[in-house]
Amino acid sequence: MNAISFPKFYRPTHTGGKEQPDEEPDLSRLMRDFCTRFISKAGPGCQTRFANSLELYLVSINQQAKERASRENLSLENYVRCRRLSSGCKPFFDLIEYSLDIDLPDGVMENPILEAMKDCANDCVGWSNDIYSYNVEQSRGDTHNIITVIMRNRDLDVQGAFDHAGNMCIEAIKGYCEYKARLPSYGPEIDSQVAAYTRGLESWISGNLEWSFLTHRYFGNRGQEIKKNLRVGLLSPNQLPAHTGRMYTPPSRA
């Protein structure tokens, strides 16, 4: 987070438990380079929103790592709340404004209807990512996934949990469309910017779906085949998709 506040130079944190090395890591240099360019062009509202969302995201993935390690059994409701933060969508949704060279007023961005649209888009991206990544994650014993959470909370088998999660995604899209129809008008200029912003949210939904079948991350080189026939065979423990031919090596917990 120091990269956002001090993008022109490296300022390591020495707070207890959060110490950073005196020599700047590559990730810090990358982040400072991005923030220098981001701050030079992004509006003040966009900058504040991005900084706040990024901090929430970093806190959430730290919490997610702890929950994975402890194999905590979350309720579906708690998982949904956590996933909206750990998906990473919130800071990237803020960058939609940056990409469009707009800076919407706080009152517009904080409108409950637009906030609900962002939650629906976030849910659709996060849950669909869980659906696509479940096979790889279950093979390495990772239980922090909506499919596993649904199985535990709704007493369903794998297929039942997939069907339930798919219906949740459908309802999220329906909710997005219903909220969109209720957006208030702020005048021609702001309305045009809001329309461009919501197209960005929609591109996130569709782009994530397309990318998930193009990347080898979840389905190896069978993405297009699986997109067509909608069938996936569960991987064995520690097995990766076929394109790598390598086994997953769990990190040491010593």
N, C-alpha and C positions, 0 to 999 in steps of 0.2 A: 504493500500500500504506500510505502514511502516514495515509490516511483511516481505516483500521481502528485503527491505534494511537493516533491523535490526532483523533478525530471532532469534537471541539468547536471546533477552530480549524485554520486552514490553516497547514501547516508545509512549505514547499517544500524539495525536495531540492537540494543543491548539490554532490552527488558528481559527479566528473568524468565527462562523457558522459551523465549523467542529470539535468542541471540542469533545474529547473522555473522558470517565470516568477514574479516577485514578486507580480503580480496574479493572484488565484486564477481558474483556468479554470472554465467552467460544469460540466464533467465532474467536477471535484474537489468542487464544491459539491453536486452531485447525489450523489456517493459518500458524502460526509460526512453528508448528510441521511439516506441509507439506513442507514449504519453506526450513527448515533446511535439510530435506532429499533431496529435489529437487536440491538445490544448490550444494550438495555434489556429485551429479552424472551428472547433466545436463551440457552440454557444454556452453561456454560463449555466443555463438550466440543464442542458444535456450533460455537461461536465459533472454537475452535482449528482444527477441521477445515476450516471455511470459509476462514479466513485462509491456511492452508497450501495448500489446493486452488486458491485464487484466485492465489496467487503462482506456483504451478506453471503455471497457465493463462496468465498474462501472459508468463512466460518462454517458454512453448511457442509462443505466437502471434508473438513476436518472432523465434524461430528459424524458424517457418514462413515469415515474410516474407522472411528471408534465403534460404531454400531456393527460394522462388518466384523471387526475383530472380536467383539463380544457376542456376535450372532444374536443380537437382541431381536425379539419378536415384536415388531411394531403392529399396531392396529392399522387397518386400511386408511382410516381418516388421518392418522398421524403421518403415515407414509406419504400420502398425497400432499400434505403440507410441506414435508421435508423435500419431496421431489421437486416442487416448484422452485426451491432455492438451489438444490444440488444439480439440476439439469443444466445450469449455466445460461438459460434463456434470458433471464432478466437483464444482465449487463449487455448481452448481444442485442436484445430488443432496444435498449437505449442507443446502441450504435446505429440503428435504423435512421434516427434523426441526423446523426453525423454524416451518414452516407448520402442523405438527401439534401444536406446543407440547410437544414431547418432547425429551429429551436422553439418548440411549442411551449406556450405558457404553462406554468405549473397547474393552474386551475383546469386546464384542458387535460393534461396528462394524469391528473389525480381524480378526474371525474369517475364516479363509481362504475359507470357503464363501460368506459374505455378500460378501466382496471379489470373488470370482469372479462372483457374480450382478451386482454393480455393473459389472464389466468387460463382461459379456455385454450388459447394457442399454446401456452406453456404446457398445459396438461397433455394436449395432443402430441406435442413433440416428445415430451418426457416419457409418456406411457408407450408410444410407438417404439421409441428407442429401447425401452425395457423389453417389449415384445420381440424385437429383432435380436437383441443381445442375450436373451435368456439362455439360448442353447449353449453359447460359449461360457456364460457365467455359471450355469449349473454344472458344467463339466469340471470347473475348477472349485466348486463348492461355495460360490458366492451366493448368498441368500438375500442380498439387498436389491430386490427386483420386484416389480409389482406382481409378476406371475406367482412368485413364491409367496408373497404377502397375501394374495387372493386365495391361493390354495390353503393356507393356514387359517385365514379368517372366515372363509366361506365353505370350508370343508369340500373342496372341489379337486378333481384330478387335473393333470396338466392341460388336457384339451378343454375341460370346463373353464379353467382359469384363463386360457387364451381367448375363449369365446366371450367371457365376462369382460376382460380387458379391452377386447375389440369393441364391444358395445359401449364401454366407457368412452373410448375415442370417438365413436359415432355421436354420442350424446354431447361430447365437448364441442364437436364441430357444429352440431345443431344449436347449442347454446351460443357459440360465437356468432352465428348468423342471426339469431334472435336479438342478441344485444346490439349487433351492428345496425339493425333496422331501427333501433331506439336511440341512436346517437343524436345528441342535440346539435343545433346549428350555432355556429359562432361567427357567421358572416362568410362571404365568398373566399377571402384569402386564407383564413384559418381552416375552413372546411376543406379547401383544396389540399392543405398540408396534412390534415387528419386523414383524408382519403389516401394520400400517398403513404402515410405511416401504416395504415391498416393493410394496404397492399403488401407492405414489407412483412407484417405479421403473417399474412397468407402465404407469402413466398417462403417463409421459414417452415411452415407446415408442409407444403408440397416439396420444397427443396430437401428437407430432412428425409421424406419418404423416398424420393428418387435416389439420393446419395446412399441410403442404407442398402440398396440393391446393387449399386455400382461399386462400392468399396468391397474389398475382400475381408473386411474386419469381422463380419458376422457370418457370412455364408461361403467364404472361400471364393472359388471361381464359379459358383453355381447360383449367383445372385439372380440373374435373369431367368434361369430355369425355375427357381423357387418362386419368383414373382409371378410366373405364369401358372404353375401348378399348385401353389400354396401348400406345399408339403415339405416338412423338415424332419429328418431322422435325428433323434437325440444323440449327441456325442457321448462317447465313453468318458469316464473320469480322466482329467488332465489331457484330453485330446483337443487339438486345434482343428479349425476347418482345413479341408484337404489341400489347399493351395500351398501350405507351408511345408507339410511333411515333417513338422517338428512337434514335440510334446511340450506341454506347458510345464514349467518348473516353478512350483510355488516358492515364494520368498521365505527365507529362514525366519523362524519366530524365536530364535535363541536370544 
